[in-house]
Amino acid sequence: MNRGRLFAICLTVVLLAGVGLFFLKPAPLKAASVNKQIIVKLLPTGSLGLILSKFRLTLVDQILDKREFLLEAPLLTDINLLMPLIRILPGVEDVGPNVLIWPHRSPRGYPGDRPVVFGNEAYAFQSQQLTTFFQVDELHSLSQGAGVKVAVLDTGVDATHPVLAGHIAANGYDYVDNDKTPIDAPGGKDFGHGTFVSGLVLLMAPQTQVLPIRVLGPDGSGDAFHVAAGIYYAAEQGANIINLSLGTDRDTGILRRSVLFAQNAGCLVTAAMGNEDLNADDVYPAAYPNVIAVAATDFNDGKASFSNFGPVVDLAAPGVGIVSAFPQGRYAQWSGTSFATPLVSAEAALLFAQGKSREEVLTHINSSVVSTALANSVPLGRGRIDPLAALSQR
């Protein structure tokens, strides 16, 4: 056999082997896995020590009473190949990637994608279009949210801000720095996001207690394990409502389990739909059963140009040109489904404060909406919320 023919045969074998390996590789994850991290949920019979030693994994974090473990694989490990091997071990209930989570502010390039920060004058906050749109003064004559706790899982809060001071629950937690001071820290494009969201809850329901749980860094980075840990924690701390102005495009077992745990504990969970202007059904936790998925509208009840839409959406609320609290005593204007969501949370808080059950709260919210069908060619759930109408119902 001559050298040319031998070379051609060898090249063909190599190419065919490469094609075979390509088709055998698992499909890539939609949202990136964080630093080769996986989440393992064990049954009482499962052995964490066996998994760690067998696959040379490192324990990064744990929610011990839930038997949820965050593990990290060696640098060159393909976790898509590793996870099925762990899944078949005795005592393993579930295994999945620890995926990225991000806040749902308006998208890059949209004029409102970054906050326009004002000074410390409260006039722009108190007299903004939102307050007249929802007739906030009349709303507060019916309820102010007293005795209700809203957990805000976000970038933390500036608890000294005049809007927030005196309304921040003492038992908040910081899963970014692993301490008990969930401060909205500077250093990235999403600095202030949690303070802003919390300010909107208190604008609408000024006697509500905000339980701040920091699960996102100031650059917007977060992960499924610590968001789920925050959801578990919020439910155990007695939150009536859990506000999730964040999400991912990857369904993960731990997020699903934590949301179900919170719902079984009596929590009402709200979540932003995201800002990609898509007919989206892969926005989590918004897409989970019985989570209130919130889209954004403008003040003409038209869909915000950036807001996701579609059959997953439950409700809509204004999310364009909203003014709220910003760290260091300042105020800012921002846009996004992130900021429509706390308006729904606040409406629920006002109804809870009237002594209504979770089922009654949902009934009042859903039966009082304003239809957005005439203003939009895409579905925005049942319609845009009308808190005054909801609270005025018998």
N, C-alpha and C positions, 0 to 999 in steps of 0.2 A: 504494500500500500504506500503510495507516495505521500510526501509530507503535506502537500496541499489538501489532499482528500482527508487525511487524518485530522488536520486542523479544522476542516469544515464539519466533520462529525463531532469533534469535541465541542466546538462552538454551539452546534445544535443542541447537544445534551445540556450544556450550561444554560442556554436560553430557555429550554423546556423546563428545567428544574426551577429556574427563576420564576417563570410564569406560574408553575404549580405552587410555589411558596407564596406568591402574591395572592392567589385565590384562596389559600388556606388561612391567611392571616385574618384575624377578627376585624370587623368593621371598626373604624376609629370612633372614639367618643365624640359626641357633639360639643360638650363643654369639656375643657381640658381638665385632666386630673391634677391635683395639687401635689407636686413634688413626690410622685410615685406613691401616693397615699391611697389606702383602701380602708373601707369600713366593714368590720365583721360584727354581726349580731349573733350571739351564742345562746343556745338553749342552756338550761341549768346543767345538762350533762356534758356540755362542750368544754374543751380544755384549751385555754389561751396559751399556756406554756407549750403545749404540743405544736400549735400553729407557729409560734415564734421560733421555736428551735428547728422545726422541720423545714421552714422556708427562709430562715435567717432574717426575720422581720424585726423591726423595732417598735415598741409601744410608744406612741406619741401622746395620746390622750385617751380618756375613757369616761363613759357615763356608767359608773359601776352598777348602780341599782337597776339600770335598764339593760345591762350586759351588752352595751354598744362600745366597740373598741376601734380607735383610730390607729392604724398600723402603717409603717413606712417600709417599702421594699428597697433592696440595694439598687444602686444607681442604674445599672444596665438591665434590670429586670423588666420584662414586658408584662405589665399588670393584667393586660387582657388575656394572656395565657395563664397567669398565676391564679386569677380569681376562680376559674372553673375547678382547679385542683383543690382549692380550699373549700369550695362549696360542697364537694362530695364527702368531706370528712364528717365523721359522726359528731352530732351536737352542734353543727353549724346551721343556724336558721336562715341567714342571708349574708351575702357579701357583695360589695359594690364599690365603685370609685368614689373618692372624696372630690367632688367637682366644684368648680368655681361658682360663686354667687355674686351678683352685682346689683347695685341700686337701680331703680327705675325712674331716673330723672330723664328729661328730654334728650333726644339723641344728638350726637356730635354734628355740628353744622347747622342745627336749628337755632334760630336767634335766641331762644331761651334756654340753651343747653347749659349755660353757666349762670350762676346767680348774679344779678345786678345788685350789688350791695350798697345800701344807703347808710346814713349815720344812725344815731341813737334816738331820733325823733319818732315817736310811736304813731304819729298821725297817719302815715301811709298804710300802716297795718290796720288801724281801727276804722278807717274810712274808705278802705278799698272797695272795689266793685262787688266782691264776694259778700260783704256784710249787708249791702242793700239787696243783692240778688236773693239771699236766703232770709232777709228780714230778721237779722240776728237779734235786734232789741226785742221784738215781739216773741221770738223763739225763746229767749231767756226768761220771759215772763211765765213760760210753761215748764221749763226745766233748765237746769244748769249743769247737770251731770253729777250732782253730789253723791258721794258714796260709791262711785264706780271707778274701777281701775283699768286703765288701758295700757297694755304692754307695747312699747315701741321698740322693735328689734331693728337696729340701724347703726349709725356711726357714733352713737352716744349723744349726750346733751350738754349744753352749757346751763347747769342748774342755777347759776347766779343771774341769768337773764331775767329782766323784770317780768316778762310774760310767764316764765317757768318757775320762778322762785316761789317756794311755798306749795308747789303742786307736784313736786317730784318725790315719788316714794323712796324711802330710805334703803330698801332692799334690792336696788338695782345691781347689775353685775356686768363686768367687762370680760368677754371671752377673747378679746384681742390681746390684752395685757394680763389676763388671768388675775384680776383683782376686783375689788368692790367699788371702784370709782369709774363708772362709764362716762368718761369725759369726751366730748366732741373735740378731738385734737387736730391742730392744723397740720398741713403737710401734703395735701393732694386735692384733686379736682372735686372731690365729694365732701370736703370739709364743710360742716354746717348742715349736712343733709338731715341728720337726726334731730338737731335743734329745730330746723325748719318744719319737719313733719310734726314734732311735738307741739310746736307753736300753733299749728292749725287745729290740732285736737283741742287745745285750750281756748282758741278763738271761738270755736263753736260750743264747747262744753267747759266753761271756765272754772267749774268746781270739781272737775275730774282730777283724779290722781294719775300721773303718768309714771309707769314703771319702765325706766330706761334699761335696755339690755343691749350692750355694744357687741355686735357681731361683724361689723364692717370697719375696715381701716379708713383713714381719710382719703385714700386713693380709690376707694370703692371696692377694695378687695375683701372677699369673704369666702367661706367654704361651707359645704352642706353639713359637715359634722357639727360645726359650732353654731350654725343657725338652728339646727335641730336641737342641740343642747339648750339654746336659748328658748326655744318653744317649749320644751319639757319644763324648763325652769319657770317660765311665765305661768304655765298652768298650775304648777305646784305652789306658786306664790299668790294664787287666788285672783289672777287677772280675769276680768269679765270679757275683755276683748283683746285680741292679739293683732296688731297692725304690722303687716309685712310689705313695706314699700321696696321690695327687692325680689329677686328671682333668678332662675336659671332655665335653660332649654333642655335640661337633662333630668328625667324622672329618676329619683334615687329612693331606695328603700327606707333610709333613715329619715328623710324628710316626710315621706308618706306616713311612717309610723309615728313620728312626733306630732304631726298635725292631727292624726286620729286620736292620739292620747289626749291632746288638748281639747278636742271636741267632746270626747267622752267625759272629760272633767267639767264640762259645761261652758267652755270658752267659745265665743264667736270669733272666727278667724277671717280677716280681710286681707286681700293681697292684690298688688298692682298687676295689670295685664302686660305692661311693657310698652316700649316706644319705638317699634320698628315699622309701624304702619303696615302690619301684616294681618292676614286672616290666620291667627295663630291658635293652635291647639296644644302646643308644647311649651307652655309657660307655667313653670312650677315655682311655688305651690298653688298659684291661682287656679290651675286646672284640676286640682284634687276635689273629690266629692265634698259638697257642703261648704267649701271655702267660697266666700263672696269675692268674685273676680271683678275688679274695677277698671273700667276704661275712662278716658278723659274726654271732656267736651270743652268747647268755648262757651262764652256767655250768650250765644245765640242757639245753644243746644246742638250745634254742629259738632261732628267728631273732630277732636284736635288732630291736626294734620299728621302728627307723629304717632297717635295712639293705635295700638293693636285693637283688633275687633274680631267678630265672629261668634260662633255658638258657645264658646267657653265663657264669654262675658255674661255676668249677672246684672251689673248695674253700671251706671256712668255718673260722673260728677265733674264739676269744673276743674280743669287742670292747666289752664293757660293764663299766664300773667298773674300768678298768685303771689301775694305778699305775706311773709311770715317772719318769725324771729330768726336771727342769725347770731352766731357766737360773738362774744365781747360786747353784748348789749346793743348790737346793731339789728337792722332789718334788711330784708332783701326781697327781690322779685325773682321767681323761678317758675319753670313749667315742667310738667311730666305727669304720668299716671301715678308716680310716687306721691304726688300732692293732691290728687283726686281721692286716693285711698283713705287718708286720715279724715276726710270729710264724711265718708261713710262710717268710719269708726266712731267719730264724734256723734253722728246722728244716733247710732246704736247706744252710745253712752247716755244720751239725753233720754232715750226710751227706757233703758234699764233703770235710770234714776227715778222714773215714774212707777217703779215697782213691777214692771212687766217681765215675764219669763223670756228666755231666749227665743222660744217659738213665737211668742207674741211680738217680740221685737222684729223678727224677720217678717212676720205677717204685716205689720204696720209699715215697715220700710217698703216692702214689695207692692203693697196695695195703694201706695200714695205716689208712685213715680209719675213723672211727666214723660209722655211718649216723645221719642226722638225720631220716629219713623219718617215724618215729613221733611225733616232737615237732613236726613242721611240716606244714602243708598246702601249702607252696610249695617249689619245688626250690632246694636249696642245693648244687648240684654233686654231687661224689662223696661228700661228707660233711665232717665236722669232723676236722681233723688230729689225729694222735696221735703226737707225736715219739718217745716212748719205744718204742712199737711199731715205728715206722719204723726206728729205730736198732738194734733188737733182731733184726731180720730178717737172715737169711743171704743 
